Amino acid sequence: MREKILEKSNELFLNLGFKSVTMDEISGALGVSKKTLYKYFNNKTSLIDAVTEHMFNIICKSIDTICDQRLKPIDELFHIKRIVMEHLKDEKSSPLYQLQKYYPVIYSSLKQKQFLVMQETIQNNLKRGVQTGVYRPSIDIDFISRIYFSGMISIKDQQIFPLKKYAMNTLTSYYLEYHLRGISTEKGIQELENQLKLK
């Protein structure tokens, strides 16, 4: 039952936002009493904490699966982007923005975990890219991995990038292209162009 609650809550939070969805709506969508929800979660905050942890773990496993395939570095980043977008359903409600605004402690913890995972993933990607000649050998891998994470967080800022103007999928595509054009060699640019044609 706990798994069902997490999955349905996640779906509702992604579509409607963390602030908007009530425990009544979650219990109604599941066809169970609120008492059942409270048997597994003390309150809405503990449910949100569990849902974000659940989704984080699912996305991490998906990213690990992609990385295990040892794809070309540029192809790998596009595959990761696609799988994250699939899990987050294009973030119609900008859940991270709402999480930051209304549940800052949970947001801060999640951001730290995301940073540690992304730091390792992106640094490995950058190292392989330099070795295979698609990224410039002069890049500072630690700096680029940090600026990449920082940019990914920044594009979710609703005040700078309102969802009415930019769909999240479009934003991540723009940002990924921006990132890769800045660090790629001519060989890398060609691989990037090939990926962009697949859109």
JOSUL-V100741 format. One line per field, one symbol per residue. burial: + if it has 9 or more other ideal C-beta (glycine too) atoms within 8 Angstrom, else -. A space follows every 50 residues. Layout:
burial = ???
This chain:
burial = ----++-+++-+++--++--+-+-+++--+-----+++--+----+++++ ++++++-+++-++--++-----+++++++++-+++-++--+-++++++++ --+--++--++-+++-+++-++++++++++---++---+-+--+++-++- +++-++++--+-+--+-+--+++++++++++-+++-+++-++--+----
